[in-house]
Amino acid sequence: MRIKIFLGFLLCFSIMATAPVFANIAITPFFIDFDAASNKRVVSVRLTNTTDTKQTYRAHFINYRQNPDGSLVELTKDQEDPAAPFADTYLTVSPRQFSIGPGIMQTVNVGRKPMPSAPDGEYVSYLMVREITPPTPIEQTEASDQEFGVNIKALYAAAIPVLLVKGQVTAATAIAGVESAGTSTKDNNALIAVTLERKGTRSSYGSIQIMDGRNVVGEIKNLRVLLTTKTRRVVIQLKKPESELKGRALKVVFKDGRTGETITEEKAVF
């Protein structure tokens, strides 16, 4: 009997940008903040299987470098930057593996360990939840009666940042640039590119609003500029076509994600 193998798995890997929705997986919250000085030792993450079949998942921690465009590059332990340390050494996760049916929710508990001898700073790792459902045999046909195959199954993953802060840290954010990024191919509305510059010893977290007078014409929420990058460039689609904004002064506002206060703002004319 000849064996026909469709090698491997297709791993479709999704990283949180601005919402806790991933292909085949719904997860909330979409980030975790720990303070080493607080009494909060455990945060519960809720994961829902959004497929129509039973799925098996594995949870573990992984480390990344954030690039200015928001993309993430996996790092090994020997690539750890003392100025942007990993949190995984001080974290636990339970359960590490579980199976749930379609539409069923599973709680995964992320805990923090004591870190009395660790230097002050912000530590960041990612909680990764991966599908690990095995491949299924392909049904034999008359044409391939002596062949055995394995279906390629797309395996999905979701990752959310886990931040652990110890001691005195500072966060400051500036708007380093605002420019036109053309128009949307879908509805021809204007696109604005905003570059944020992070300063201090803590990642920046907040939202960007584009204001035309008192009206919000564009917005992006839950935006983070992590310690592994000093700048972050994001493109925001506006609610108006570029022709309606010609010569108008728009206000770009960055608001703190924890307090809602305006951190910085700039005006731009297009």
Residue, then its C-alpha position, 0 to 999 in steps of 0.5 A: m500500500r502506497i502512503k500519500i502524505f500531505l505534509g504538516f499543518l498550516l498554522c494560521f497565526s493571529i496576534m491581537a491588534t485592537a480587538p479580542v477576535f481571532a479566526n476560530i477563537a474569541i478571547t477576552p480580555f485582550f491584554i493583562d496588566f499586573d502590578a507586583a505591588s498589588n494583591k491581584r495574583v490571578v487574572s482569568v482569561r475567557l476563551t471561546n471555541t467559535t468553530d462548529t467542531k470540538q477543538t483542543y488547545r494548548a496555552h503557554f507563554i511566548n516572547y516577541r519584539q514589536n516593530p514600528d509597524g505593529s508586527l511582532v517577531e518571536l524572540t528566544k530567551d538569549q535575545e532578551d533586552p535588559a531594557a525590555p525584559f520578558a515576564d514569562t519567568y514570573l508567570t503561570v498558566s492553568p490549565r495548559q491544555f484543554s478541549i472544548g466543544p463548539g460555542i463553549m467557553q473555557t477559563v484560563n487562569v494566568g497568575r504572577k509569582p513573587m519577584p522580590s529580587a527583580p529590578d524595577g521595570e515593565y516585563v512583557s510576554y504573551l499568552m499564546v493559545r494554539e489549536i492542536t487538533p490532529p489531522t484526519p485521514i482522507e477517505q479513500t476513493e476508487a482512484s486512490d484505493q491503495e493510497f492513504g492521505v492526511n488532510i491539511k488542517a489550518l491550526y489557529a492561534a491567539a496571543i495577548p500581551v501580559l504586562l507585569v510592572k514592578g516599582q517606579v516606571t514612567a510612560a510618555t508619548a508624543i505624536a511624531g508625525v501625521e501624514s496622508a496615506g491615500t484613500s481606502t480602496k473599499d469606499n474611497n475614504a481618506l487614510i491618515a498615518v500617525t506615528l507615535e514616539r514612546k518615551g520613558t520606562r513603560s509601554s504606552y497604551g491608549s487611543i488615537q482620535i482624528m477630530d474635524g471640529r467636534n466630530v470624531v472622523g477616525e479612531i483606533k483604540n487599545l493601541r500599545v507601543l511596547l518597550t521593544t520599539k520607540t515608535r509606532r506607525v498606524v494608518i487610520q481610515l477616516k469617515k470622510p473622503e479625501s476631497e471633503l478634507k482638503g484644506r481643513a485643519l484636523k486635530v490628532v489626539f492621543k488619549d491615555g487608555r487607563t485614565g481617558e485623559t488627553i496626553t498629547e495632540e497635534k493639528a494637521v492640514f490636508 
